[in-house]
Amino acid sequence: MPTLLALLHLVGCMLLAAVFFAPTGAPTLVHLLKGILREYSLVMLLPALLTALVSVWSAHTDAWRWLRWGTAASALLVGFLAVWPAASAWRMARAADIPLDLREYLRPLVGARPLPSQTVRFAVVAGHELHADVFLPGAPASKARPAVLYLHGGGWSGGGRAYGRAWADFFSSRGYVFIALDYRLFPPATGLKAPGDVKCGIRWVKDHAATYGIDPDRLVLFGESAGGHLATLAGYSEGDSRLPSSCASGDSSVAAIISFYAPGDLVAHAVGDQVALEGFTGVPLEGHRALYELLSPVNHIGPRSPPTLLVHGEADSVVPLDASRAMAARLAQVGVPHVLFTLPYAEHGFDIWDGGFGRQLARGRVGLFLQAHVPVGE
């Protein structure tokens, strides 16, 4: 019995480690579990403790010697995996002066989400209705406020504006109007359409700014993953006739951009995500390099590009960290104010879990960025 128990604990620890270090190309469910383990790593202290107790127990029995040593080593490994992400997060929090809350960490993975103040149709493009969820701050304001326009992720083919509800309270409680926008998904191919939908949404917000008490000159584009790609592409290509608005023409400029774990160079990204990019663009990279370059935000960065916050997990197995590093390098080259904020342990989509330290760090960094470039009350 002690031998069987030690063997089961050893196998369990190896499975935890395998998920924790899951490589690119692993099934989606494995990546989801990997993200949860890394964001809530402290829960692995329990199996580490249990395995350590089993190791001590088996040391005084007739269990195989290699199994006794293996169980002890597994307990140490899982204990390290439990502590490393949390310790890394606390070091980052101290360095960036961002508070972390252990009570928040102990909240459910996904809590209640607020409902929008209203949902409006902002355009009909080629027979496709585009809607926006508007979240208004509860406190009245004496003058126009800035607004954050949110673009969801989902690989350009999935997801929805409802993803923005996870961020609505954060922004509205700080006095920002928060608006989650639709854009067209593929199929059919939307590479030359979705950026125009974003610009159409920006233009709609500017045209209706007075209705919602918004300052049209203080808009922030915020996107995650594919939404981050579209946020940077639309924000950096303002005025480019090759990527026009899907509806009314006019000013679609923004004051700042926030991009989470997004590809910036589709030519480079096609190496690891060829299927999604062929669906998005409608064509393979071979023979259509110019189109991929046109749809790459990094190629539109110039000295007048908006200040940008780039947030990325260093363990991202969907969009490698190099994507944001290349964007930051280009922004630095042309002198655009920017911040690249990386989390050493974090996977793709780390911020979807409500209380995770990664989400708390990201929120803190977003707050600091907005305070520096688009503060409320100015």
C-alpha positions as CSV (number, residue, x, y, z in Angstrom):
1,M,0.0,0.0,0.0
2,P,2.7,2.6,0.8
3,T,4.4,1.7,-2.5
4,L,1.2,2.2,-4.5
5,L,0.5,5.5,-2.7
6,A,4.0,6.8,-3.3
7,L,3.7,5.8,-7.0
8,L,0.4,7.6,-7.4
9,H,1.8,10.8,-5.9
10,L,4.8,10.6,-8.1
11,V,2.7,10.2,-11.2
12,G,0.4,13.1,-10.1
13,C,3.4,15.4,-9.6
14,M,4.7,14.5,-13.0
15,L,1.4,15.3,-14.6
16,L,1.3,18.7,-12.8
17,A,4.8,19.5,-14.0
18,A,3.9,18.4,-17.6
19,V,0.9,20.8,-17.6
20,F,2.9,23.6,-16.0
21,F,5.6,23.3,-18.8
22,A,3.2,22.4,-21.7
23,P,4.9,23.5,-25.0
24,T,3.4,25.3,-27.9
25,G,1.1,23.0,-29.9
26,A,-0.4,21.2,-26.9
27,P,-4.2,20.9,-26.9
28,T,-6.2,24.0,-26.0
29,L,-7.5,22.4,-22.7
30,V,-3.9,21.8,-21.6
31,H,-3.0,25.5,-22.2
32,L,-6.1,26.5,-20.3
33,L,-5.0,24.4,-17.3
34,K,-1.4,25.6,-17.7
35,G,-2.6,29.2,-17.4
36,I,-4.7,28.4,-14.3
37,L,-1.8,26.6,-12.6
38,R,0.6,29.5,-13.3
39,E,-1.9,32.2,-12.1
40,Y,-3.0,30.2,-9.0
41,S,0.3,28.4,-8.4
42,L,0.0,28.5,-4.6
43,V,-2.7,25.8,-4.8
44,M,0.1,23.4,-5.7
45,L,1.5,23.8,-2.2
46,L,-1.2,21.3,-1.1
47,P,-0.1,18.4,-3.4
48,A,3.6,19.3,-2.6
49,L,2.9,19.0,1.1
50,L,1.0,15.7,0.7
51,T,3.7,14.3,-1.5
52,A,6.3,15.3,1.1
53,L,4.4,13.5,3.8
54,V,4.1,10.4,1.6
55,S,7.8,10.6,1.0
56,V,8.5,10.6,4.7
57,W,6.1,7.8,5.3
58,S,7.5,5.6,2.5
59,A,11.0,6.2,3.8
60,H,10.1,4.1,6.8
61,T,8.6,1.3,4.8
62,D,9.7,-1.2,2.3
63,A,9.0,0.9,-0.7
64,W,11.5,0.8,-3.6
65,R,14.5,3.1,-2.9
66,W,14.2,4.9,-6.3
67,L,10.5,5.5,-5.5
68,R,11.3,7.1,-2.1
69,W,13.8,9.4,-3.7
70,G,11.5,10.1,-6.6
71,T,8.7,11.1,-4.4
72,A,10.9,13.4,-2.3
73,A,12.2,15.0,-5.5
74,S,8.7,15.4,-6.9
75,A,7.6,17.2,-3.7
76,L,10.4,19.6,-4.0
77,L,9.7,20.2,-7.7
78,V,6.0,20.9,-7.2
79,G,6.8,23.1,-4.2
80,F,9.1,25.2,-6.4
81,L,6.5,25.4,-9.1
82,A,4.0,26.6,-6.5
83,V,6.2,29.3,-5.2
84,W,8.0,30.6,-8.3
85,P,5.1,32.4,-10.0
86,A,3.8,33.9,-6.8
87,A,7.3,35.1,-5.7
88,S,7.9,36.5,-9.2
89,A,4.6,38.4,-9.1
90,W,5.4,39.9,-5.7
91,R,8.8,41.0,-6.8
92,M,7.3,42.7,-9.9
93,A,4.6,44.3,-7.7
94,R,7.2,45.8,-5.4
95,A,9.4,47.1,-8.3
96,A,6.4,48.7,-10.0
97,D,4.7,49.9,-6.8
98,I,1.6,47.9,-7.6
99,P,-0.3,46.5,-4.6
100,L,-1.3,42.8,-4.7
101,D,-4.3,41.6,-2.6
102,L,-4.3,38.0,-1.3
103,R,-8.0,38.2,-0.7
104,E,-8.5,38.9,-4.4
105,Y,-6.3,36.0,-5.2
106,L,-8.7,33.7,-3.2
107,R,-11.8,34.8,-5.2
108,P,-13.5,32.5,-7.7
109,L,-11.7,32.1,-11.0
110,V,-14.5,34.0,-12.8
111,G,-16.9,36.2,-10.8
112,A,-20.0,38.1,-11.7
113,R,-19.8,40.4,-14.7
114,P,-21.6,43.8,-15.0
115,L,-24.2,44.3,-17.6
116,P,-23.8,47.3,-20.0
117,S,-25.7,50.5,-19.4
118,Q,-26.9,50.1,-23.0
119,T,-26.2,48.2,-26.2
120,V,-26.4,50.1,-29.5
121,R,-25.9,49.3,-33.2
122,F,-23.2,51.6,-34.4
123,A,-23.1,50.4,-38.0
124,V,-24.4,48.0,-40.7
125,V,-21.6,47.0,-43.0
126,A,-22.3,44.8,-46.0
127,G,-25.5,43.5,-44.3
128,H,-23.6,42.8,-41.0
129,E,-24.7,44.6,-37.9
130,L,-22.0,45.9,-35.6
131,H,-22.9,46.6,-32.0
132,A,-21.3,48.3,-29.0
133,D,-21.8,47.7,-25.3
134,V,-21.6,51.0,-23.4
135,F,-20.6,51.0,-19.7
136,L,-21.1,54.4,-18.0
137,P,-19.4,55.4,-14.7
138,G,-21.8,55.7,-11.8
139,A,-20.6,59.0,-10.6
140,P,-21.6,62.1,-12.5
141,A,-18.9,64.3,-14.1
142,S,-18.8,68.1,-14.5
143,K,-17.0,67.8,-17.8
144,A,-16.4,65.3,-20.6
145,R,-14.5,62.1,-19.7
146,P,-12.0,59.9,-21.6
147,A,-13.3,56.6,-23.0
148,V,-11.7,53.2,-23.4
149,L,-12.7,51.3,-26.5
150,Y,-12.3,47.5,-26.1
151,L,-11.6,44.9,-28.8
152,H,-11.9,41.3,-27.9
153,G,-9.6,38.4,-28.7
154,G,-10.4,35.1,-30.3
155,G,-8.0,34.6,-33.2
156,W,-10.0,36.9,-35.5
157,S,-12.6,34.1,-35.8
158,G,-14.2,33.9,-32.4
159,G,-14.9,35.7,-29.2
160,G,-17.3,38.6,-28.7
161,R,-17.6,42.0,-27.2
162,A,-19.0,40.4,-24.0
163,Y,-15.4,39.6,-23.1
164,G,-15.1,43.3,-22.3
165,R,-17.3,42.9,-19.2
166,A,-14.3,41.5,-17.4
167,W,-12.7,44.9,-17.6
168,A,-15.8,47.2,-17.4
169,D,-15.8,47.7,-13.6
170,F,-12.1,48.5,-13.5
171,F,-12.4,51.4,-16.0
172,S,-15.9,52.7,-15.1
173,S,-15.0,52.8,-11.4
174,R,-12.1,55.1,-12.3
175,G,-14.3,57.5,-14.3
176,Y,-13.7,56.2,-17.8
177,V,-16.6,55.4,-20.2
178,F,-16.0,51.9,-21.3
179,I,-17.2,50.7,-24.7
180,A,-16.8,47.2,-26.1
181,L,-17.0,47.1,-29.9
182,D,-17.9,44.5,-32.5
183,Y,-15.8,43.8,-35.5
184,R,-16.3,41.3,-38.3
185,L,-14.9,37.8,-37.9
186,F,-13.7,35.3,-40.4
187,P,-15.0,33.4,-42.4
188,P,-15.1,35.0,-44.9
189,A,-11.7,36.7,-44.7
190,T,-11.7,39.9,-42.8
191,G,-8.1,41.1,-42.9
192,L,-9.0,44.2,-44.9
193,K,-12.4,44.6,-43.2
194,A,-11.9,44.2,-39.4
195,P,-9.5,47.2,-39.1
196,G,-12.0,49.4,-40.9
197,D,-14.7,48.2,-38.5
198,V,-12.6,49.4,-35.6
199,K,-12.1,52.8,-37.3
200,C,-15.8,52.9,-37.9
201,G,-16.4,52.3,-34.2
202,I,-14.0,55.0,-33.2
203,R,-15.7,57.4,-35.6
204,W,-19.1,56.5,-34.2
205,V,-17.8,57.2,-30.6
206,K,-16.5,60.6,-31.7
207,D,-19.8,61.5,-33.4
208,H,-21.8,60.5,-30.3
209,A,-19.3,61.8,-27.7
210,A,-21.7,64.4,-26.4
211,T,-24.4,61.8,-25.8
212,Y,-22.2,59.9,-23.4
213,G,-20.2,62.7,-21.9
214,I,-17.0,61.6,-23.7
215,D,-14.1,63.8,-24.7
216,P,-13.5,62.8,-28.4
217,D,-9.9,63.8,-28.2
218,R,-9.2,61.4,-25.3
219,L,-10.0,57.9,-26.6
220,V,-8.0,54.8,-25.7
221,L,-8.0,51.7,-27.8
222,F,-7.6,48.5,-25.7
223,G,-7.3,45.1,-27.3
224,E,-6.4,41.6,-26.2
225,S,-4.7,39.1,-28.5
226,A,-6.4,39.4,-32.0
227,G,-8.1,42.5,-30.5
228,G,-4.7,43.9,-29.6
229,H,-3.5,43.4,-33.1
230,L,-6.5,45.3,-34.5
231,A,-6.2,48.1,-31.8
232,T,-2.5,48.7,-32.8
233,L,-3.2,48.3,-36.5
234,A,-6.2,50.7,-36.5
235,G,-4.4,53.2,-34.2
236,Y,-1.2,53.3,-36.1
237,S,-2.7,53.4,-39.6
238,E,-4.9,56.4,-39.0
239,G,-5.2,58.2,-42.3
240,D,-3.8,55.4,-44.4
241,S,-6.0,55.1,-47.5
242,R,-5.2,51.4,-47.9
243,L,-7.0,50.7,-44.6
244,P,-10.1,52.9,-44.7
245,S,-13.0,53.0,-42.3
246,S,-15.8,50.6,-43.0
247,C,-18.4,53.4,-42.7
248,A,-18.2,57.1,-42.3
249,S,-14.9,58.7,-43.2
250,G,-13.2,61.2,-40.9
251,D,-10.9,61.4,-37.9
252,S,-10.4,58.0,-36.2
253,S,-7.4,59.0,-34.2
254,V,-6.9,57.9,-30.6
255,A,-4.9,59.3,-27.7
256,A,-3.3,56.0,-26.5
257,I,-3.3,52.3,-27.2
258,I,-3.2,49.3,-24.8
259,S,-2.3,45.9,-26.3
260,F,-2.2,42.6,-24.5
261,Y,-0.2,39.7,-25.9
262,A,-0.9,40.5,-29.6
263,P,1.0,39.7,-32.8
264,G,2.5,42.8,-34.4
265,D,4.2,41.3,-37.4
266,L,1.9,38.9,-39.3
267,V,4.8,37.7,-41.5
268,A,6.6,36.4,-38.4
269,H,3.5,35.2,-36.8
270,A,2.5,33.1,-39.8
271,V,5.3,30.7,-39.0
272,G,3.4,29.5,-35.9
273,D,-0.2,30.3,-36.8
274,Q,-0.6,29.7,-40.5
275,V,-4.1,28.4,-40.4
276,A,-5.6,31.3,-38.5
277,L,-3.8,33.9,-40.6
278,E,-4.9,32.3,-43.9
279,G,-8.4,32.4,-42.6
280,F,-8.0,36.1,-41.5
281,T,-6.3,37.3,-44.7
282,G,-7.9,34.8,-47.1
283,V,-4.6,33.9,-48.7
284,P,-1.3,32.2,-47.7
285,L,1.8,34.1,-46.9
286,E,3.6,32.8,-50.0
287,G,2.8,35.1,-52.9
288,H,1.0,37.6,-50.7
289,R,3.7,38.9,-48.5
290,A,2.7,42.6,-49.2
291,L,-0.8,42.0,-47.8
292,Y,0.7,40.4,-44.6
293,E,3.0,43.4,-44.2
294,L,0.1,45.8,-44.8
295,L,-1.8,44.1,-42.0
296,S,1.2,44.2,-39.6
297,P,0.9,47.0,-37.0
298,V,4.7,47.2,-36.6
299,N,5.0,48.5,-40.2
300,H,2.7,51.4,-39.5
301,I,4.5,52.8,-36.4
302,G,5.8,56.3,-36.9
303,P,6.9,59.3,-34.8
304,R,3.2,60.5,-34.4
305,S,1.9,57.1,-33.3
306,P,-0.1,57.2,-30.0
307,P,1.6,56.3,-26.7
308,T,1.4,52.5,-26.3
309,L,1.3,50.0,-23.4
310,L,2.3,46.5,-24.4
311,V,1.6,43.7,-21.9
312,H,2.8,40.1,-22.5
313,G,3.5,36.9,-20.6
314,E,6.9,35.5,-21.1
315,A,5.5,31.9,-21.2
316,D,3.0,32.7,-23.9
317,S,2.6,29.7,-26.1
318,V,0.1,31.2,-28.5
319,V,1.8,34.6,-29.4
320,P,5.5,34.6,-28.4
321,L,6.9,37.4,-26.4
322,D,9.1,38.4,-29.3
323,A,6.0,39.9,-30.9
324,S,5.7,42.6,-28.3
325,R,9.5,43.0,-28.0
326,A,9.6,43.8,-31.7
327,M,6.8,46.4,-31.4
328,A,8.6,48.0,-28.4
329,A,11.9,48.2,-30.4
330,R,10.2,49.9,-33.3
331,L,8.3,52.3,-31.0
332,A,11.6,53.2,-29.3
333,Q,13.3,53.6,-32.6
334,V,10.9,56.4,-33.7
335,G,10.6,58.0,-30.3
336,V,7.0,57.0,-29.4
337,P,6.3,56.9,-25.6
338,H,5.7,53.3,-24.7
339,V,5.9,50.7,-22.0
340,L,6.6,47.0,-22.4
341,F,5.4,45.1,-19.3
342,T,6.2,41.4,-19.2
343,L,5.3,38.7,-16.7
344,P,8.0,36.0,-16.5
345,Y,5.6,33.1,-15.7
346,A,2.4,34.1,-17.5
347,E,0.6,32.3,-20.3
348,H,-1.6,33.7,-23.1
349,G,-4.8,35.1,-21.7
350,F,-3.5,35.2,-18.1
351,D,-5.7,38.2,-17.2
352,I,-9.0,36.3,-17.7
353,W,-8.9,34.9,-14.1
354,D,-10.4,37.4,-11.8
355,G,-8.1,37.3,-8.8
356,G,-4.8,36.0,-10.3
357,F,-1.7,38.0,-9.5
358,G,-1.2,38.5,-13.3
359,R,-4.5,40.2,-13.6
360,Q,-3.8,42.4,-10.6
361,L,-0.4,43.3,-12.0
362,A,-1.9,44.1,-15.4
363,R,-4.6,46.2,-13.9
364,G,-2.1,48.1,-11.9
365,R,0.1,48.8,-14.9
366,V,-2.9,49.8,-17.0
367,G,-3.9,52.3,-14.3
368,L,-0.4,53.8,-14.2
369,F,-0.3,54.1,-18.0
370,L,-3.7,55.8,-18.2
371,Q,-2.8,58.2,-15.4
372,A,0.4,59.2,-17.3
373,H,-1.2,59.7,-20.7
374,V,-5.1,59.9,-20.5
375,P,-6.0,60.7,-16.9
376,V,-9.6,61.4,-15.8
377,G,-10.3,65.0,-14.8
378,E,-8.0,66.9,-17.2
